[in-house]
Amino acid sequence: MARRTNPLTVDEIQAAFHGPWADSYPPVLTPDQLALLCRVSKKTIYGWSSEGRLDAAKFRAGKHLRFWRDRALISLFNNPW
């Protein structure tokens, strides 16, 4: 995937998550929620996480993996993979 010529900005992400999407996709997401948002399988999310594509966005809450929504989208859209 080539790098976007116009990187996705935080303002663009925040503007997209007003209204009904704000309830479905809060600022902190589970792997299931991130998979739904990205329209990929949960297995793909775990794969991307293992490959380091989501390092800037992931953290652990006890045993549970969580993702900062905005950071995940920026990592996925603005980095060449």
DSSP file (Angstrom, degrees, kcal/mol; ACC not computed):
  #  RESIDUE AA STRUCTURE BP1 BP2  ACC     N-H-->O    O-->H-N    N-H-->O    O-->H-N    TCO  KAPPA ALPHA  PHI   PSI    X-CA   Y-CA   Z-CA
    1    1 A M              0   0    0      0, 0.0    80,-0.5     0, 0.0     2,-0.2   0.000 360.0 360.0 360.0 130.8    0.0    0.0    0.0
    2    2 A A        -     0   0    0     78,-0.1     2,-0.1    79,-0.1    79,-0.1  -0.480 360.0 -96.2 -81.0 151.5    1.4    3.4   -1.0
    3    3 A R        -     0   0    0     -2,-0.2    75,-0.1     1,-0.1    -1,-0.1  -0.427  44.9-107.9 -65.0 137.6    1.6    6.3    1.4
    4    4 A R        -     0   0    0     73,-0.5    -1,-0.1     1,-0.1    73,-0.0  -0.414  15.2-141.9 -64.9 140.6   -1.3    8.6    1.1
    5    5 A T  S    S+     0   0    0      1,-0.3    -1,-0.1    -2,-0.1    -2,-0.1   0.798  99.7  40.6 -74.1 -27.5   -0.3   11.9   -0.5
    6    6 A N  S    S-     0   0    0      3,-0.0    -1,-0.3    -3,-0.0     3,-0.1  -0.869  94.3-141.0-119.5  95.0   -2.7   13.7    1.9
    7    7 A P        -     0   0    0      0, 0.0     2,-0.2     0, 0.0    71,-0.1  -0.159  24.0-102.1 -58.3 147.3   -2.3   12.1    5.4
    8    8 A L        -     0   0    0     66,-0.2     2,-0.2    65,-0.1    70,-0.1  -0.492  42.2-146.3 -66.3 133.4   -5.4   11.5    7.5
    9    9 A T     >  -     0   0    0     -2,-0.2     4,-1.9     1,-0.1     5,-0.1  -0.664  21.5-118.3-105.5 160.9   -5.6   14.2   10.2
   10   10 A V  H  > S+     0   0    0     -2,-0.2     4,-2.8     1,-0.2     5,-0.2   0.881 115.8  56.2 -60.9 -39.4   -6.9   14.0   13.7
   11   11 A D  H  > S+     0   0    0      1,-0.2     4,-2.1     2,-0.2    -1,-0.2   0.892 106.1  50.2 -61.3 -40.2   -9.5   16.6   12.8
   12   12 A E  H  > S+     0   0    0      2,-0.2     4,-1.4     1,-0.2    -1,-0.2   0.908 112.3  47.5 -64.8 -41.3  -10.8   14.5   10.0
   13   13 A I  H  X S+     0   0    0     -4,-1.9     4,-1.0     2,-0.2     3,-0.4   0.947 112.4  48.0 -65.2 -48.4  -11.1   11.5   12.3
   14   14 A Q  H >< S+     0   0    0     -4,-2.8     3,-0.5     1,-0.2    -1,-0.2   0.868 108.9  54.3 -62.9 -36.4  -12.9   13.4   15.1
   15   15 A A  H >< S+     0   0    0     -4,-2.1     3,-0.7     1,-0.2    -1,-0.2   0.845 105.7  53.9 -65.3 -32.5  -15.3   14.9   12.6
   16   16 A A  H 3< S+     0   0    0     -4,-1.4    -1,-0.2    -3,-0.4    -2,-0.2   0.724 101.5  61.0 -73.5 -21.2  -16.2   11.4   11.4
   17   17 A F  T << S+     0   0    0     -4,-1.0     2,-0.3    -3,-0.5    -1,-0.2  -0.143  76.4 106.4-106.7  39.6  -17.1   10.2   14.9
   18   18 A H  S X  S+     0   0    0     -3,-0.7     3,-0.7     3,-0.1    -3,-0.0  -0.839  75.6  10.6-104.5 152.5  -19.9   12.6   15.7
   19   19 A G  T >> S-     0   0    0     -2,-0.3     3,-1.2     1,-0.2     4,-0.7  -0.581 129.9  -4.8  83.8-143.8  -23.5   11.3   15.8
   20   20 A P  H >> S+     0   0    0      0, 0.0     4,-1.3     0, 0.0     3,-0.5   0.792 129.4  59.5 -62.8 -30.5  -24.3    7.6   15.6
   21   21 A W  H <> S+     0   0    0     -3,-0.7     4,-2.6     1,-0.2    -2,-0.1   0.793  93.3  67.5 -69.0 -25.7  -20.7    6.4   15.0
   22   22 A A  H <4 S+     0   0    0     -3,-1.2    -1,-0.2     1,-0.2    -5,-0.1   0.863 103.3  44.4 -62.8 -36.0  -19.6    8.0   18.4
   23   23 A D  H << S+     0   0    0     -4,-0.7    -1,-0.2    -3,-0.5    -2,-0.2   0.874 117.5  43.7 -75.5 -37.7  -21.7    5.4   20.3
   24   24 A S  H  < S+     0   0    0     -4,-1.3    -2,-0.2     1,-0.3    -1,-0.2   0.813 124.2  33.1 -76.8 -31.3  -20.5    2.4   18.2
   25   25 A Y  S  < S-     0   0    0     -4,-2.6    -1,-0.3    -5,-0.1     4,-0.1  -0.705  77.1-176.3-130.6  80.3  -16.9    3.4   18.1
   26   26 A P        -     0   0    0      0, 0.0    43,-0.2     0, 0.0    -3,-0.1  -0.112  47.4 -90.7 -68.7 173.9  -15.7    5.2   21.3
   27   27 A P  S    S+     0   0    0      0, 0.0    42,-3.1     0, 0.0     2,-0.5   0.793 118.3  51.0 -59.5 -29.5  -12.2    6.5   21.7
   28   28 A V  E    S-A   68   0A   0     40,-0.2     2,-0.3    41,-0.1    40,-0.2  -0.955  80.2-167.7-112.6 124.8  -11.0    3.2   23.1
   29   29 A L  E     -A   67   0A   0     38,-3.2    38,-2.4    -2,-0.5    -4,-0.1  -0.818  19.0-133.0-115.6 149.0  -11.8    0.1   21.1
   30   30 A T     >  -     0   0    0     -2,-0.3     4,-2.5    36,-0.2     5,-0.2  -0.471  40.8-102.7 -80.3 165.1  -11.8   -3.6   21.7
   31   31 A P  H  > S+     0   0    0      0, 0.0     4,-2.3     0, 0.0     5,-0.2   0.886 124.8  54.0 -57.6 -37.1  -10.2   -5.7   18.9
   32   32 A D  H  > S+     0   0    0      2,-0.2     4,-2.2     1,-0.2     5,-0.2   0.931 109.3  46.6 -62.1 -45.4  -13.8   -6.7   17.9
   33   33 A Q  H  > S+     0   0    0      2,-0.2     4,-2.5     1,-0.2    -1,-0.2   0.908 112.7  49.2 -65.2 -41.9  -14.8   -3.0   17.5
   34   34 A L  H  X S+     0   0    0     -4,-2.5     4,-2.5     1,-0.2    -1,-0.2   0.894 109.8  52.5 -64.9 -38.4  -11.6   -2.1   15.6
   35   35 A A  H  X>S+     0   0    0     -4,-2.3     5,-2.2    -5,-0.2     4,-0.9   0.922 110.9  46.9 -62.3 -43.9  -12.2   -5.1   13.3
   36   36 A L  H  <5S+     0   0    0     -4,-2.2     3,-0.5     2,-0.2    -2,-0.2   0.919 112.3  50.1 -62.8 -43.5  -15.8   -3.9   12.6
   37   37 A L  H  <5S+     0   0    0     -4,-2.5    -2,-0.2     1,-0.2    -1,-0.2   0.904 116.6  40.3 -61.6 -42.4  -14.6   -0.3   12.0
   38   38 A C  H  <5S-     0   0    0     -4,-2.5    -1,-0.2    -5,-0.2    -2,-0.2   0.516 107.5-125.6 -85.6  -5.7  -11.9   -1.4    9.6
   39   39 A R  T  <5S+     0   0    0     -4,-0.9     2,-0.3    -3,-0.5    -3,-0.2   0.899  72.5 112.4  59.9  43.2  -14.2   -4.1    7.9
   40   40 A V  S   <S-     0   0    0     -5,-2.2    -1,-0.2    -6,-0.2    -2,-0.1  -0.813  72.8 -86.2-131.4 174.2  -11.7   -6.8    8.5
   41   41 A S     >  -     0   0    0     -2,-0.3     4,-1.6     1,-0.1     3,-0.2  -0.402  32.3-116.6 -80.0 160.4  -11.6   -9.9   10.7
   42   42 A K  H  > S+     0   0    0      1,-0.2     4,-2.3     2,-0.2     5,-0.2   0.856 117.9  60.7 -62.6 -33.9  -10.5   -9.9   14.4
   43   43 A K  H  > S+     0   0    0      1,-0.2     4,-2.2     2,-0.2    -1,-0.2   0.887 102.0  52.0 -59.7 -39.9   -7.7  -12.3   13.2
   44   44 A T  H  > S+     0   0    0     -3,-0.2     4,-3.0     2,-0.2     5,-0.2   0.903 107.2  52.4 -63.5 -41.6   -6.5   -9.5   10.9
   45   45 A I  H  X S+     0   0    0     -4,-1.6     4,-2.4     1,-0.2    -2,-0.2   0.934 110.9  46.7 -60.5 -46.3   -6.4   -7.0   13.7
   46   46 A Y  H  X S+     0   0    0     -4,-2.3     4,-2.3     2,-0.2    -1,-0.2   0.872 112.2  51.7 -63.9 -35.9   -4.3   -9.4   15.9
   47   47 A G  H  X S+     0   0    0     -4,-2.2     4,-2.1     2,-0.2    -2,-0.2   0.939 110.3  47.0 -64.5 -47.4   -2.0  -10.0   12.9
   48   48 A W  H  X>S+     0   0    0     -4,-3.0     5,-2.0     1,-0.2     6,-0.7   0.890 111.8  52.2 -60.7 -38.6   -1.5   -6.3   12.3
   49   49 A S  H ><5S+     0   0    0     -4,-2.4     3,-0.9    -5,-0.2    -1,-0.2   0.923 109.9  47.9 -62.9 -44.8   -0.8   -5.9   16.0
   50   50 A S  H 3<5S+     0   0    0     -4,-2.3    -1,-0.2     1,-0.2    -2,-0.2   0.838 109.0  54.4 -65.1 -33.9    1.8   -8.6   15.9
   51   51 A E  H 3<5S-     0   0    0     -4,-2.1    -1,-0.2    -5,-0.1    -2,-0.2   0.586 117.8-112.7 -76.2 -10.5    3.4   -7.1   12.8
   52   52 A G  T X<5S+     0   0    0     -3,-0.9     3,-1.2    -4,-0.6     4,-0.3   0.467  81.7 124.8  93.4   1.9    3.8   -3.8   14.7
   53   53 A R  T 3 <S+     0   0    0     -5,-2.0    -4,-0.2     1,-0.2     3,-0.2   0.748  82.5  36.0 -66.6 -22.3    1.3   -1.8   12.5
   54   54 A L  T >> S+     0   0    0     -6,-0.7     3,-1.6    -5,-0.2     4,-1.4   0.155  78.8 116.4-116.7  17.9   -0.7   -0.8   15.6
   55   55 A D  T <4 S+     0   0    0     -3,-1.2     3,-0.3     1,-0.3    -1,-0.1   0.857  77.0  52.4 -57.1 -37.8    2.1   -0.3   18.1
   56   56 A A  T 34 S+     0   0    0     -4,-0.3    -1,-0.3     1,-0.2    16,-0.1   0.644 116.8  40.3 -72.6 -13.0    1.3    3.4   18.5
   57   57 A A  T <4 S+     0   0    0     -3,-1.6    11,-2.9    14,-0.1     2,-0.2   0.572  96.4  88.1-113.0 -12.0   -2.3    2.6   19.2
   58   58 A K  E  <  +B   67   0A   0     -4,-1.4     2,-0.3    -3,-0.3     9,-0.2  -0.610  39.0 157.7-100.7 153.0   -2.4   -0.5   21.4
   59   59 A F  E     -B   66   0A   0      7,-2.2     7,-2.9    -2,-0.2     2,-0.4  -0.964  35.3-111.6-156.3 165.6   -2.3   -0.9   25.2
   60   60 A R  E     -B   65   0A   0     -2,-0.3     2,-0.6     5,-0.2     5,-0.2  -0.867  12.6-165.9-107.0 137.8   -3.3   -3.5   27.7
   61   61 A A  E >  S-B   64   0A   0      3,-3.1     3,-1.8    -2,-0.4     2,-0.5  -0.875  76.3 -56.1-116.3  91.6   -6.1   -3.1   30.3
   62   62 A G  T 3  S-     0   0    0     -2,-0.6     0, 0.0     1,-0.3     0, 0.0  -0.626 121.9 -19.2  68.5-124.2   -5.2   -6.0   32.5
   63   63 A K  T 3  S+     0   0    0     -2,-0.5     2,-0.4    -3,-0.1    -1,-0.3   0.527 120.4  98.7 -87.1  -7.3   -5.2   -9.0   30.2
   64   64 A H  E <   - B   0  61A   0     -3,-1.8    -3,-3.1     1,-0.0     2,-0.4  -0.656  68.0-135.6 -95.0 135.0   -7.3   -7.3   27.5
   65   65 A L  E     + B   0  60A   0     -2,-0.4     2,-0.3    -5,-0.2    -5,-0.2  -0.700  28.8 178.8 -84.4 133.7   -5.9   -5.6   24.4
   66   66 A R  E     - B   0  59A   0     -7,-2.9    -7,-2.2    -2,-0.4     2,-0.4  -0.917  14.3-147.8-133.2 160.1   -7.3   -2.2   23.6
   67   67 A F  E     -AB  29  58A   0    -38,-2.4   -38,-3.2    -2,-0.3     2,-0.7  -0.989  19.8-125.2-132.8 137.3   -6.7    0.3   20.9
   68   68 A W  E  >  -A   28   0A   0    -11,-2.9     4,-2.6    -2,-0.4   -40,-0.2  -0.743  28.8-144.8 -74.9 117.0   -6.9    4.1   20.8
   69   69 A R  H  > S+     0   0    0    -42,-3.1     4,-2.3    -2,-0.7     5,-0.2   0.910  93.0  44.0 -52.8 -53.9   -9.3    4.6   17.9
   70   70 A D  H  > S+     0   0    0    -43,-0.3     4,-2.2     1,-0.2    -1,-0.2   0.901 115.0  48.2 -64.7 -42.5   -7.8    7.7   16.4
   71   71 A R  H  > S+     0   0    0      2,-0.2     4,-2.7     1,-0.2    -1,-0.2   0.887 110.5  52.6 -65.0 -38.5   -4.2    6.5   16.7
   72   72 A A  H  X S+     0   0    0     -4,-2.6     4,-2.6   -15,-0.2    -2,-0.2   0.934 110.6  46.7 -62.9 -45.8   -5.1    3.2   15.1
   73   73 A L  H  X S+     0   0    0     -4,-2.3     4,-2.6    -5,-0.2     5,-0.3   0.906 113.0  48.8 -65.0 -41.2   -6.7    4.9   12.1
   74   74 A I  H  X S+     0   0    0     -4,-2.2     4,-2.5     2,-0.2     5,-0.2   0.930 112.5  49.2 -63.1 -44.3   -3.8    7.2   11.7
   75   75 A S  H  X S+     0   0    0     -4,-2.7     4,-0.8     1,-0.2    -2,-0.2   0.914 116.2  42.2 -60.6 -43.7   -1.3    4.3   11.9
   76   76 A L  H  < S+     0   0    0     -4,-2.6    -2,-0.2    -5,-0.2    -1,-0.2   0.869 122.2  37.0 -74.2 -36.7   -3.3    2.2    9.4
   77   77 A F  H  < S+     0   0    0     -4,-2.6   -73,-0.5    -5,-0.2    -2,-0.2   0.785 120.2  42.3 -87.6 -28.2   -4.0    5.0    6.9
   78   78 A N  H  < S+     0   0    0     -4,-2.5    -3,-0.2    -5,-0.3    -2,-0.1   0.510  98.3  77.9-102.8  -4.1   -0.8    7.1    7.0
   79   79 A N  S  < S-     0   0    0     -4,-0.8     2,-0.5    -5,-0.2   -26,-0.0  -0.854  78.0-122.0-108.4 141.4    1.9    4.4    7.1
   80   80 A P              0   0    0      0, 0.0   -78,-0.1     0, 0.0   -77,-0.1  -0.678 360.0 360.0 -78.9 125.1    3.1    2.4    4.0
   81   81 A W              0   0    0     -2,-0.5   -79,-0.1   -80,-0.5   -28,-0.0   0.315 360.0 360.0-122.1 360.0    2.7   -1.3    4.6
